[in-house]
Amino acid sequence: MEAKAVVKNIRISPQKARLVADMIRGKQIDTALNTLKFTPKKGARILRKVVESAVANASQNEAIDVDTLFVKKIFIDGGPMLKRIRPRAMGRASRILKRSSHITVVLDEM
């Protein structure tokens, strides 16, 4: 049995969030949450909330034993970008892309 949690339009670039996601992919839930708790990155705080949400979703199902869960899949897709303008030399302008992410966590039993 699988449990899933999705969060959309989070203001962190997918590249930075994937660095943290790679650390917990395939790990047991208690190990993954402990790793995220002591990782000093913005993405760790966000991913920890998503993983805890997936665990809460799993606990609603009677057939799933929460103690045997592990992170089966975790993927981060790009979300909509905020486009901003930065003034440059000689009257020109360059574009700044403020990226966002869609984060999906899938848990499964061992």
KAKA-V677884 format. One record per run of one state. SS is the DSSP state (~ for helix, > for strand, _ for the rest). FROM is the first residue (numbers start at 1). TO is the last residue. If there is no record, write none. Layout:
BEGIN
<<SS & FROM & TO> <SS & FROM & TO>>
END
This chain:
BEGIN
<<_ & 1 & 1> <> & 2 & 10> <_ & 11 & 13> <~ & 14 & 24> <_ & 25 & 27> <> & 28 & 28> <~ & 29 & 37> <_ & 38 & 41> <~ & 42 & 59> <_ & 60 & 65> <~ & 66 & 68> <> & 69 & 78> <_ & 79 & 81> <> & 82 & 87> <_ & 88 & 88> <~ & 89 & 91> <_ & 92 & 92> <> & 93 & 98> <_ & 99 & 100> <> & 101 & 109> <_ & 110 & 110>>
END
